């Protein structure tokens, strides 16, 4: 069944509203399949780059390529790591010189003695794949996926999975679903030349872990209780994951057509409203440089999952 037939109504006109240029640009590109030569997409992308939330973040960028704060990590949700992560989620133009400069800044900082304030992660032999996976993703999407300076972080993710099954001290040294989701999210963004056989094996291993549990139930190993976020559709998320984000990670890894993902897709479908939209939450809105409409972003992401899972035609 074509994905649009699964919707109770058509949300695309809402997603194409000019009042939200970043959502509009991504809708044209991802849902409607416009290519970069399309004048409407080019105009929308230019408007998105020059309007909040993207412009707000880029205007705060320092000439060095970083953002406010003593290092990549601090202050939380505002410094370079978080800003890069948000820009990618908002669909920033990866070829923009400011985006490429930001990625170079991260790589340069990782080469410093304190590793850009992230030595607290790298001085442990495993864990925090939720952070390193996102780092690999935004650096790779900015065009530096083959950069030798990124390779140690890629190998860290490989080792996290191969030797420790994405166990993390933050999760009581148990295999972590948040970690595996972000690990896949990062490795799946690497260019083909950087996707070695080992990386491909780790991607398959991560997919198998996530699908060996019922994604929609979220009953992954933990020494606490499952996070309330798991079954709440939120945007943006930073190191966390929920059902929708796991589906996005599986999609990025080319596994959205696995039969075991169907219950989670069904769970997602059941949460659309009569207008074919999804209600989104913004749990970290108070820390964001610009307000966004989380329902629009969640709807765009849900529709993208449906398009990739079911296609345009029967």
C-alpha positions in Angstrom: 0.0 0.0 0.0 1.4 3.5 -0.9 2.4 5.4 2.2 -0.1 8.2 1.6 -3.0 5.8 1.8 -2.0 5.1 5.4 -2.7 8.7 6.4 -6.1 9.9 7.6 -5.6 13.2 5.8 -2.8 14.9 3.8 -0.3 16.8 6.1 1.9 18.0 3.3 0.3 21.4 2.7 0.8 22.1 6.4 4.4 21.0 6.2 5.0 23.3 3.1 3.9 26.4 4.9 6.3 29.3 4.2 6.2 30.3 7.9 8.4 27.4 8.7 11.1 27.4 6.0 13.3 24.6 7.4 10.4 22.2 7.5 9.3 23.3 4.1 12.7 22.7 2.6 13.0 19.3 4.0 9.5 18.4 2.9 10.3 19.4 -0.6 13.5 17.4 -0.6 12.6 14.3 1.4 8.9 13.8 0.9 8.4 15.2 -2.5 11.7 14.1 -3.9 12.8 17.5 -5.4 16.4 17.6 -6.5 18.9 20.4 -5.9 18.3 21.9 -9.3 14.6 22.4 -8.5 14.1 26.2 -8.2 11.4 25.9 -5.5 13.7 23.7 -3.4 16.7 26.1 -3.9 14.6 29.0 -2.8 13.2 27.2 0.2 16.7 26.0 1.2 18.0 29.6 1.0 15.2 30.9 3.1 15.8 28.1 5.7 19.4 29.1 6.0 18.5 32.7 6.6 15.7 32.2 9.1 15.4 30.7 12.5 16.2 28.1 13.8 19.2 27.6 11.5 20.1 31.3 11.2 20.0 31.8 15.0 22.6 29.1 15.6 24.8 30.2 12.7 24.8 33.8 13.9 26.2 32.7 17.2 29.1 30.8 15.6 32.5 32.2 16.4 35.1 32.9 13.7 37.0 29.8 14.8 34.1 27.6 13.9 33.0 27.0 17.4 30.3 28.4 19.7 30.2 29.9 23.2 31.6 27.9 26.0 35.0 26.6 27.1 34.9 23.5 24.9 32.8 21.3 22.6 30.6 20.0 25.4 29.9 23.0 27.7 27.4 24.6 28.2 25.1 21.7 27.6 22.8 22.1 24.6 24.5 25.3 23.6 28.1 24.7 22.7 29.7 23.3 19.5 28.7 19.7 19.8 25.0 20.5 20.5 24.9 23.3 17.9 26.3 21.0 15.2 23.8 18.3 16.1 20.9 20.7 15.9 21.9 22.1 12.6 21.9 18.6 11.1 18.5 17.9 12.5 17.2 21.1 11.1 18.4 20.2 7.6 21.2 22.7 7.3 23.0 22.9 3.9 26.1 20.6 4.5 28.1 22.5 1.9 27.8 25.8 3.6 31.3 27.1 4.5 30.1 27.7 8.1 29.0 24.2 8.5 32.2 22.8 7.1 34.2 25.2 9.4 32.2 23.9 12.3 33.1 20.3 11.5 36.8 21.1 11.1 36.7 22.9 14.5 35.4 19.7 16.1 38.1 17.6 14.5 40.8 20.1 15.6 39.5 20.2 19.2 39.5 16.4 19.4 43.2 16.5 18.7 43.9 18.7 21.7 45.1 17.3 25.0 41.7 17.7 26.7 39.9 16.5 23.4 37.7 19.6 23.4 36.4 18.9 26.9 35.4 15.4 26.0 38.2 13.5 27.6 35.8 12.4 30.3 34.2 10.2 27.5 37.4 9.1 25.7 39.4 8.2 28.8 37.0 5.3 29.3 37.4 2.3 27.1 33.7 2.2 26.2 30.4 3.9 26.7 28.6 7.1 25.7 28.0 6.0 22.1 25.0 8.3 22.3 27.4 11.2 22.1 30.1 9.8 19.8 27.6 8.5 17.3 26.0 12.0 16.9 29.5 13.5 16.5 30.4 11.1 13.7 27.1 11.9 12.0 27.4 15.7 11.8 31.1 15.6 10.9 30.5 13.0 8.1 27.5 15.0 6.7 29.6 18.1 6.6 32.0 16.3 4.2 34.6 14.9 6.5 33.6 11.3 6.8 36.9 10.2 5.2 39.0 12.5 7.4 41.7 10.6 9.2 41.0 12.6 12.4 37.5 11.1 12.5 38.7 7.5 12.3 39.5 7.1 16.0 36.0 8.1 16.9 34.6 5.6 14.3 36.8 2.9 15.8 35.6 3.8 19.2 32.0 3.1 18.0 33.1 -0.2 16.4 34.8 -1.2 19.7 31.8 -0.2 21.7 29.6 -2.6 19.8 32.1 -5.4 19.1 33.6 -5.7 22.6 31.0 -4.2 24.9 27.7 -4.5 23.0 27.2 -0.8 23.5 27.2 -1.2 27.3 27.6 2.1 29.1 28.3 3.2 32.7 25.4 5.6 32.5 23.1 2.6 31.9 24.6 0.5 34.7 27.1 -1.2 32.3 24.2 -2.8 30.4 23.8 -2.7 26.6 22.2 0.7 25.9 19.4 1.2 23.3 20.1 5.0 23.3 23.7 4.2 22.6 23.0 1.7 19.8 20.5 4.0 18.1 23.0 6.9 18.0 25.8 4.5 17.1 23.9 3.4 14.0 22.8 7.0 13.3 26.5 8.0 13.1 28.0 5.1 11.2 25.2 5.1 8.7 26.2 8.7 7.7 29.7 7.7 6.7 30.4 7.9 2.9 30.7 4.6 1.1 34.5 4.7 1.0 34.6 4.9 4.8 32.0 2.0 5.3 34.5 -0.8 5.7 33.4 -4.3 6.1 33.9 -4.0 9.8 31.6 -0.9 9.9 29.0 -2.7 7.9 29.1 -5.6 10.3 28.7 -3.3 13.3 25.7 -1.6 11.6 24.1 -5.0 11.2 24.9 -5.9 14.8 23.3 -2.7 16.0 20.2 -3.3 13.9 19.9 -6.8 15.2 20.1 -5.5 18.8 17.4 -2.9 18.4 15.1 -5.3 16.6 15.7 -8.2 19.0 13.4 -6.3 21.3 9.9 -4.9 20.7 10.9 -1.3 19.8 7.5 0.1 20.6 7.7 -1.3 24.1 11.1 -0.1 24.9 12.0 -2.9 27.2 15.7 -2.8 26.6 18.2 -3.6 29.3 18.4 -0.9 32.0 19.2 -0.7 35.7 16.5 1.8 36.2 13.0 2.3 34.6 12.6 2.9 30.9 12.6 6.7 30.2 9.3 8.4 29.9 10.7 9.8 26.6 10.6 6.4 24.9 6.9 6.4 24.0 6.7 10.2 23.7 7.3 11.7 20.2 9.8 14.5 20.8 11.9 16.9 18.8 14.7 17.7 19.1 16.5 15.0 21.1 20.2 15.1 21.8 21.6 11.9 23.3 18.2 10.4 24.0 16.1 8.1 21.8 12.5 7.2 21.4 10.4 4.9 19.2 10.5 7.4 16.3 14.2 8.0 16.6 15.0 4.3 16.6 12.9 3.9 13.4 14.9 6.8 11.9 18.2 5.1 12.8 16.9 1.8 11.3 15.9 3.6 8.2 19.4 5.2 7.9 20.9 1.8 8.2 18.7 0.4 5.4 16.7 -1.8 7.7 13.3 -0.1 7.8 11.8 -2.9 5.7 12.7 -5.6 8.3 9.4 -7.3 9.3 10.4 -6.8 13.0 10.0 -3.0 12.6 6.4 -3.4 11.6 4.9 -3.3 15.1 6.7 -0.1 15.9 5.5 1.4 12.6 2.0 0.3 13.5 2.4 2.0 16.9 3.5 5.2 15.1 0.6 5.1 12.7 -1.9 4.7 15.5 -0.8 8.1 16.9 -1.7 10.2 13.9 -4.7 12.5 14.4 -7.6 13.0 12.0 -5.6 15.5 10.0 -2.8 13.0 9.3 -0.5 14.8 11.7 1.4 13.7 14.8 1.6 15.7 18.0 5.1 16.4 19.1 6.7 17.4 22.4 9.7 19.7 22.9 11.1 18.6 26.3 14.2 20.8 26.0 12.5 23.9 24.6 13.7 26.1 27.4 17.3 25.4 26.3 16.8 25.9 22.6 18.2 29.0 20.8 15.0 29.2 18.8 11.5 27.8 19.3 10.3 25.2 16.8 7.1 23.5 16.2 7.8 19.9 17.3 4.6 18.6 15.8 5.7 19.6 12.3 9.1 18.0 12.7 7.6 14.8 14.2 5.1 14.6 11.4 7.7 15.1 8.8 9.8 12.4 10.3 6.9 10.0 10.6 5.9 10.6 7.0 9.5 10.0 5.9 9.5 6.6 7.7 6.2 5.6 6.1 7.5 6.7 2.6 10.6 4.6 3.0 8.8 1.6 4.5 5.9 1.5 2.0 7.0 3.5 -1.1 5.0 5.7 -3.4 3.1 3.0 -5.2 1.9 -0.5 -4.4 
